[in-house]
Structures are given as structure tokens and as C-alpha cells.
């Protein structure tokens, strides 16, 4: 795909504005992503080495290994300018209150990012839903502020393209919410809001089939827990027995391999 083709992917960056407001920029760029049905599909297993990307002549790229930022680039401020290889800005939504680890997650023409890094200047709390059906003019279509989980989900904002669900879990708390995005990704419908006894949620991930959600915890010392929720019936999530790690290994992030 070249720069003249329609671009439909998202990248997110957080910037600090003058004063206390933290603002998020949702940027549409070249590649697979929002609006591309392949975006949430299961990845094809890699069987060989990754080929070097052929970047455009005007792209701002890393000086060394592709995808790796050097110490010099970080300390000089060069990395703050952002690196792009065959990416072209076509549209932007600048929101409010975003935190760098709060998403986004994607589904169809939509993106979801959380705003639990709240400031006194923030007008809209919770998870912001972005409609990017018009790539040049992405717009917010909803603000999910109806559950404690959506108000402070941190790194738990996840979607699944098979179950068509959006899940958020409360950062440092027990609340767990399930939203249905099958009918219209722009307007998620709350299906369930339950409590996970003893949970202090931090980061999570769906099983590939979308029927189970795993939630890591803020505490990751010896004896830490991994919570599991059965989502076969999204309206009635079933809390499965937590898995306790008695040795040194505790999870932080979760993802498909």
C-alpha cells in the first residue's frame, strides 16, 4: 500500500498542553487498522525473518534498527517528533484527558480510548468512542461513563472481533463491565456490570475466540492473582476461580502469541 491509497489505521500519541490538560490525538495513518476487517483478525504465524520496510523518502525514521529507538534519539528529543515509515496523516481527533496506556482499542470504523488521567479541565469522563468512518474528520460518538470500570479502566480497554464485545475493568478496583458493539460500534450497549471480589485490575486481554477475558492485577508480588471471566453469555458474565501465582512469575501484560 502506498501513500496515495486510502489510509485507515490509527496511531495514538499523548501530548501535554499548557496548563493541566492532557490531550490525546487520534491520528489516521497508512496501514491496517480501523475500517479494515483484517485489523482484529488472528495474525498469520510468522515463519521467516521480517523483511526490512521500504520507507518513503520524506519519512522520519529511526537511525538504527527499524522499530528500535536508540538512547541518543531518546535523550536528544528526536524520538518525541515521532517516526513514520509509509505513514501519512489524513485526519486527527484531539480529545481530552487521555493517558498513554489507556488504549486505543479498535472495532470496524471505531476506536476507544480511556481518560482516567482526569484533569480539572476535562469535560467528558470515561471511555471516548471515536467514529472514523470519515477518515479525514474523525469525531467522538459517545462517552462511556456509566460504570466505574469505564471511568478508570487504565490498560484494560479491549475489543474482540469474534464476540463483538468491548470490555473494561476498573483500575485498582473490582468493577468489570461488558459492552456490546455488534450493532453499531459507535454506540456501545452496556450488557453487564459486575464485581470481581478482591480484584485490583490493571491490564487484560481476550482469548482469541472472545469467550474469555483475563485480567492481571496491580499487585504483582509473590502470591499474585490472574482473574478470568467467562463471557459466553455477555449479559451474565461468570467469574471463574482466580489463578494464584505462588512462585516468582506474575503477569503484567497479556496478548496473543
N, C-alpha and C positions, 0 to 999 in steps of 0.2 A: 504494500500500500504506500503510495507516495503522497506528497503534501497537497496535491491538487484534489485528492479524493476526499469524500465526505468523512469528517472525523467525528467519532462518537465516544471517546473514552474520557474518564475522569482522572484528574490528579488533584490532590488537596495539599494546601500549604497554609500554615498559620503565621500570621504576622502580628506584631504588637503595634498598635496605633498610639498616637499621642494620647495621654491620659490613661485611664484604666481599662478601656475597652479592648478585648481580644477579638479579632475578627478573622473569619475564615474565608478563603477564596476557593470556590469550587471552579476548576478550570477544565474545559473540554479540550482534548488533545487527540492526536492521531493514534490509532491503535484499537485493540479490542476492549470493549467496556460497555458503558451504558448504551442501550438500544441494540446491542449486538447479542444475539441469542447464545453466542459461544462464551460470553463473559463469565457465566456461572457454571458452565459445563465442566464435567470432570476432565482434568487435564490428560493429554496423551502422554504415556510414560516416555521419558527421555532415554534413548538407547545409545546415544553417542555424545560427542562433545558439542558444546554450544558454539555455533558459528559467530564470528565477530560481526556486529551490526555495521552496515554501511551508512554512516551518518551523513546528513546534508552539509554542504559547505558552510552554511551560516549557523550551524548548531553550536551551542556552548556545551562542550563535553569535558569529561574528566581527563586529566593529563596522563594518567597511567592506565591501569587495568579497567576495562569498561565495567561500570557498575560499582566501582570502588573509589571512594573519596580518600585522598591522601591526607596525611597530617598537615602538610603545608597548605593544602586547599582549605581545610577547616579553619586553621588559625589565621590565615590571610584574609578570610571573609569571602573568598571566591565561591565557596560552596553555598553561601547564602543567596547567591544570584540564581541558583537552580541550574541543573543540567538537563539538556534536552537533545535527544537523538531521534530525528524524524518525528518530532512533535511540533505542532503548530497551534497556537492559541486561536480559537474561533469564538469562544464565548466565556463569560465569567459571571458567577454569582458571588457577591461579597456579603457574608452574613455577619453574625454577631455571637460572641460568647463561646466560640469553638475551642476545643482543646485538641492538641495534635494527635492524641491517642484515641479519640472518640469516633473513629470511622474514617472515611465513609464506608458504608455497605451499599451494594447495588442490586437493582432488580429492574429489568426492562429499561424504560426510559427514566428511571428514578434513582436518586441517591439519598442516603440517610446519614446524617452526622449529628452527633450529640453535642450538647452545650452545657455540660456540668461544671465547666470552669466559669462560674457565674460572676458577672461584674454588676456594679450599680447602674451601669448604662444600658444593660440588656433589657430589651422589651419583650422578647419571646424566649420562654424557657423550654426545656425538653429537647427531644429529637426533632431536628428540622428535616422535612421532606422536600426534596428538590425535584421539580418536573423539568426534565431536559429534553422533552420531545421536540422542542425548537432549540437546537444546539447553540445557536447564536444568542439566545435570550433565555437561559435557564432561570426559573422562578420558583420561589417557595410555594408549595401547595397545601401544606399542613404543618402543624407543630404538635408533636405528641407530648402532652404534659399532663395526661390523665392518670399516670401511675408513678409511684415512687421510683420504679426502675427506669422509666423513660426520662425522669428528671435528672438522674445521675447514673448513667449506665457505664461510663468510662469505656473500657475496651471490650464490652460485651455485645455491641451492636452487630448483629449478624443476620444475613438472609440466606435462604436456600431455594434454588430454582426448581427443585422437585416437589417440595411440600408447599412452596409459595408462602412461606412464613417469614416474619420478621420477629426476632427475639431480642429482648433487652433484660439485663439483670442488674439489680441495684449495686452500685459500687460501695463495698463495705457494709452492705445490709442484706436482708433476707428476701426482698421483693423480687418477683420474677414475672414478666409479662410477655404474652404471645399475641402478635398481631397478624391478621390475615391480609395478604396483599394480592390474592389471586384475581379478584375482580377489577381492581384499579390500584396500581402501585402508588398512585399519587395520594390516595386517601386510605391508609391502613385502617383496618377494623379490629378493635380490641376483642380477642376471643377469650382470654383468661388472664387473671391477675392473682397469683398465688404467693404463698410464703414458703421459703425453703428454710426450715428451722436450723438455726445456728450458722447459716451461711453469711459470709462476708465476701460477696462476689468481686471478681477482679477482671477476668478475661475468659472468653468462651468460644465455642465452635460447634457447628452442626456435624453430625455424622453425614456421610455423603448422601444417604437416602432421605435426609431431612426429618427422620422419625425420632432422633435422639439429640439432645443438646448437652454438652459437657461444660461445666463451669469451674474454673480454677478460683482459688481463694487469695485474699490479701495476705494471709499468713502462709508462709512457705517454709517454715522450720520443720524439724522432725515431728511427725505425727499429723502433718497437714492433710487436708481432705480434698478430694475431687468430687463435685456433685454431678449427678446425672438426672436428666428429666426425660421421661418418655412422652413424646409429642404425637403418638399415633392418633390420638383424639385431641386436636388443638384446643378444644373447648374445655377439656378435662385433663390437663397435664398430670402425669403420675410421677411423683418424686421417688426415684429409686434409691436404694441404700447407698450412702456416700462411700467412696473408696478412700481408705486411710493409708497414707504412706508412712510406714514405720522406719524406713531406712533414710538415706540421705537424699533420695531422688524425689523432688516435688515439682509439679508442672507450673509454668507461668503462662506461656502462650501455647495455643493448640492449633493444629492445622493439618490438612491432608498431606500425605506423602506419597 
